[in-house]
């Protein structure tokens, strides 16, 4: 199916005078790099979330990492490069490269291959990724999420530097990436690492990578959280100016973990017991960060299945439901009904509309209890 979409996107590119739309809210590695490549081709790039917003963009439009949920309501002037309808389709960066007939030099190509796999499969891709994974790219994706959460992207310098990193072919050993991880030593969140070891596991591994990036990426903890050497580290080495953007994004990324600790410590959440524990809050925070904070505080034990419900960052009136990769039998693809607006094809998260987080938690537990 996606090959037809790629051919449609190629036809739009060849015709010229087109726009590109990806989703707003939190960015991920695949759509971030896709943004850079489309911007490099001279296309206006928008970050939008709803069908109505997409339809308001005039002329031919290429949708990137969004659109599968409403492709049947789009006219022929749209091409949809989205992989969320099937876990077997490549992510938006690969579909973008195919549509643009472009490919990076060998070394960044390896990093981008794992951007694709980790976006599609999450931390469980670490099972076969060896030293590769996710780390400093969180800073780059968080930067664009904060600077351009919605609308026309005007942060052209940043996207230009990312495109430059994509094109730059360097010949260096993986151990040389240690230099890139020094950005972590400057972060304010370093002071929380020892007190909240699970919540800040990613930061602790970044600090270890300053001394030995390969050893840090091969550690048992790295396997658990998906930490590894990534395109973000490569990009900072290839284009040093990107470090300041990564630093700003990482400050914001780990500040969200601090907010999760505050939410957990002050009891601004509730817990329902059922097929799994359902932790819910009206806060708009990262569900993984809240789960880890509750583990650090001893509220949850390591063997307790859990789902976490928080306010969705993209859609007003909606909630994100998430479960840790350690509990794959808690499959959120089983959620049904008009209240479900999105289900990830790998079953680890969904987005639903409901009057409250509590109602979402009860609906999820009720659905899980009815499973055969």
N, C-alpha and C positions, 0 to 999 in steps of 0.2 A: 504493500500500500504506500509506504513512504516514498518509493521511487517515483510514483506518479506525482506526488507533492513536490519532490525535488525537480522534476522536469517542468512542472508548472512554474516554480520559482525561477528556474533558468530562463524560461520564456519571458517572464516579467523583467528580469535583469537585462536581457537582450533588447527588450523594447525601450528600456530606460524610463526615467521620470517616475520613480516609485518610492514608497516609504516602507519602513520596517517597524513592526510593533512587537515588543516582548512584554512580559508581565511586569507589573510594578511590585512594590513591597520588597521582600528579601530576594536578593539575587543569588545565583549559584554559579559555579565555575563555568558550566556549559553556556548559559545564556550571557554571562559576562564577556566571554571571549567571542561569542557570536556577535554581540553588540559592537565590539572593536572592529571586527572584519567588515560588517555592514557599514559602519561609519567610515572606514577606510575607503570603501567603494563610493563614498559620497552620498549615501542615502540618509535622509532624516530618520532618526531612530527615536521611537516613542516607548514609554513604559506605561501600559494601560492594563486594566483588569477585566472589564465587562464587555459583553457583546455590544452594548449601546455605544461605549467609548470607541470600540474598534470600528464600528460602522460609520462613525463621524469622521474618520480619516479619509480624505478624498483621494481619488485616483487608485492606481494599482497598489496593492499592499502585500508584503510578505510577513506572515505571522511566525514568530520564532519562540518556541517553548510555551506556546499558548495557542488555543484554538480547537483542539480535539473535542472539547466539550460542546462546542457550538458550530462545528464545521458545516453541518447540514443547513444552517441558516445564513451561510455566506454566499455571496454572488461570485461569479467567475473571475472578478477582478482580484480575488484573494488567493494566495497560496499559503498552505498551513504546514510549517516545519515543526511539528510537535510530536513527541514520542510518548506522551502519557496515556495513550490508548493501548499500548502494548509494551511489555517489558523486553521484547525482542528487538525493538527498533532502536537505532542509534540516537544519541541525544542531540540537542539542537546545534552544538558546535560541529559535530560530524555532518549533520544534514546541511548546515550552512557551508561547510567546506566543499561538499559535493555540489551544492547549487552554484557556488562561485568558482568552481574549478580551481581550487587553491589548496595547497598543502604545505606545512611548515618543513624546515630542515629536519634531519633525523633526530637530534637530541630533543628539541622541544616537541617533536612529534610523539615521542615516548610519553612525555608528561601529559600531553593532551589526550592520549589514549586512556590514561587513567582518570583524567577529568571526566571523560565519557562514562567509564565504568562505575566510578563512585557516584556520579549523579544518578545513574539508573538503578544501582543496587545498594547504595548507602555503605556504611562501614563494613558490611559483610564481604565486600569486594576485597578487603584486606586479606582474606584467606589465601588468595593466590597472587597478591600484588607485590609480595616481597618488600623491598624498601620503599615502594611508592605508596602514596595515600593522599591525605588532605592535611594541610597545616596553614602555611602563610597565605594561601589563596583566600582564607576566611577574611583576612584584612582587606584584600582587594574587592571582594564581593560586598563586604559591609560598607566600604567607602562609597561605592556607587549606589547602594541601597539608601544610604543616608543623604547623599548629595543629589540624587535624582530619583526619589521614591515614586514619582508619577509625572507623566507628561513628556514633552519634548526634552531629550537629553541635550544639555548645553555644555557638559563637561568634556569638551573635545580634546583638551590636552591629555587628560588621563587615558581616554580611549586610544589616542594616537600613540602613546607610550606602550600600551598593551599590544597594539598591532605591531609596533616595532619589535617587542619581545618575541612575538609570534614568528617574525621573519628572521630574527637573529639566530644564526647557527654558531654556537660556541663549542669548543672542544675542551672539556674539563672533567675531572674526576668527581664522583658524587660527593666525596668528602669535602670538596671545595665549597659546597653549599653551606658549610658552617658559618661563613661570613654573613649570609643572608639572615640567619636566625638570631644574630646579635640584636636585631630590632626588638626582640622579645624582652631583652634585659632592661629596656627603657620604659616598660609599661607599668602603670600605676598598680595594676592588678597583681603584680608579682608578690606583694605583701600578703595576699590571701592564699597562696599556693599550699602552704603547709597545713593551715587550719581546715581548708576544704579541698582535700586531695582529689576527690572524684570530680567535683565541680570544675576544678582547674587542671584536670589531667592533661588537656591539650597544651596549656601554657607550660606546665612542668616539662613536658616532652620537648617543647620548643627550646626551653632553657638547656636541656640535656643535649640537644642538637647543636648548640653553640660549640660544644667540645667534641662531639662525635655524632654527626647526623645519621650515619649508617647504623650505629649501635642503637641510637634512640628509635629509629624506624623499625628495627627488628626486635624490639623488646616485647615482652608479653602484654604490657599495658598498651603499646601501640596497636597490637592486634585487637584489643578490646574496643578502642575508641576510633580506629581507622586512621591514626596518625601516620604520616609518611612524608617523604620528600615529594614535592609537588610543583606544579607550574608556577605558583606564587614565588617559591624560593628561586626557581630558575629565572623568573622574570626580573627579580631584584638584582641578581648577578648580571644578567644580560643588559638591563637598563637601570642603572643605580638610582636614577631619579624616582623610580617607582617606590623606593623605600619609604619616602615621606607619606605617600598615599596609603601604603600598607600599614604604617605605624598609626595613622589616624583611624583607619578602619579597625585595626586590632583593639585600640583603646575602646571603641564603641562596642565591639564584639564581646569583649570581656566585661565591660560595664554592664551588659545585659545579664551576665552570670552573677554579678554583684546584686542586681535587682532581684534575681531569682532567690538568692540567699536571704535577702530582706523579706521577700514574700513568704518564704518558708519559715524564717525565724520568728516573724510576727504573727503567724497563723492566718494569713490572708488566703487561705485555701480550705477546702474540705475534702473528705475522703469517704467514698462509698465502697462497701464490700460486695463482691459478687463473683462471677467467673474470673474476674481479675479485680484488683483494686482500681477504682476510678478516682483519680485526683483531679479536682477541678477548681478553677479560679476565674474571676472576672478580669484578672490582670492580662495585659497584652505582653507576654514574656515568652521566651523560648521554652517549649515544653521539656526538651532534653535537659536544659539547665535546671529547671524546677525539680525534675526527677532526681538528678544527681545531688542537688542541695538537700533534698529530703533523705537521700541515702547517707550523706555526710552527717546529717543531724540525727540519724538513727531512727527516723520515723518509718522508713521502709527497710526491710531486710533484703539481702542480695538475691534470695530465691523467690521473692514475691512478684508475681505477674502484675503488670500495671498498665493502665492507659492514662494519659494526661490530657486534660481539656483546658485550653486557654483561648482567649480572644484571638481571632484570625487577624494577621497584620495587613492583609490585602482588602478584605471584603467587610464593610460595615454590617453589623448584625449577624456575623457568622463566627463560628468557632473552629479551631483546629483540634483534631483528635490525633494523638500520636502514641505509638507504643515502641518500646526499646527493641532493637534488633535481636536481643537475647531471647525474646519470646515470640518467635515467628508463628506459633500456633494461634496467637491472638491476631486473627486476620481481619483487618478493617474493610476488606473488599466485601465482606458479608453484610455490611450496612446497606439498607435499602430504603426507598421512599423519597418523596419530594423534598424532604428536609436535607438530603445528601446532595451537595453540589459538586463534589469532586472526590474521587478515590484514586490514590496512587496505585498503579498496576502491580506494585510489589506488596501492597497490603499494610504498609507500616504507618500510613497517615491518611486522613480524610478531612474534608471541610464540610461542615453542616450548618444549616440555619435553624435557630431555635430561640425562644425568648430568654434563655439563661444557660449558663454553663452547667448548672445542676441538672436541668432537663436533658441536656446533651449527654451528661454522664449516665443518667438513668436509661435513656434510650439505647446507649451503647451497651450497657450491662445487660439490658433486656434482650438485645439482639444476640449477644454472645451466649446467653443462657439457653437460647432456642436452637443453637447449632446442633446438628445430629452428632 
